[in-house]
């Protein structure tokens, strides 16, 4: 079983859906995108954006079940520069 997620722009609606195993992983992936040092659309434009779980997907049967739930407002996932988020600088010695 996987879940289907999408980023919603409150001004224009939902973007391209993607699948992940669970909500925690979806939040982690989007948090990493938002805080990435590499330029990307998500990092640059997080205003008015929200992460939604929109459905669950059974990989064996192909069935989907609509489950619309707002998980996070993207701007709340920004980690201020200088704070260690547990992923950076751990391998430096």
TATAUR-V21560 format. One record per helix or strand of 2 or more residues. SS is the DSSP state (@ for helix, = for strand). FROM is the first residue (numbers start at 1). TO is the last residue. Records with the same first field share a line. If there is no record, write none. Layout:
SS=FROM-TO  FROM-TO
This chain:
==2-9  13-14  18-20  49-57  64-73
@=23-34  41-44  74-77
